[in-house]
Amino acid sequence: MARHREALPADRLAHLVTRWSALARALAGIGRRTLPIYVVHMPLLALLHPALVNVISQSGPAAQAVLAAAEPAVLTAVVVALCLFVHRILPPEWIFDLPRSSTGRGVASR
């Protein structure tokens, strides 16, 4: 019988990744750049869904096949662009900064 190697727990893997500074910096950079997409994408999808569901449902079978193939990639690009646009026009303290405590200090500074 083949022996299976045990998977590394996530906390151990995260600890190992932080030891490689170049990789840690790269992952932190990705995290900073994707925060607006993470925060804004669900409300945008909630707004887009009602508009798209009727169009797709009322299309013929051939159009539905094309939409089923193209819609995920197109919608992903549109949602990412809209998320970055919203991030650019909204004041950052609305949803992208840590909340302030009653003392005026940020939550992270406690």
PyMOL commands that set and color helices and strands:
alter all, ss='L'
color gray80, all
select helices_A, chain A and resi 10-19+21-57+61-89+92-95+107-109
alter helices_A, ss='H'
color red, helices_A
deselect
rebuild
show_as cartoon
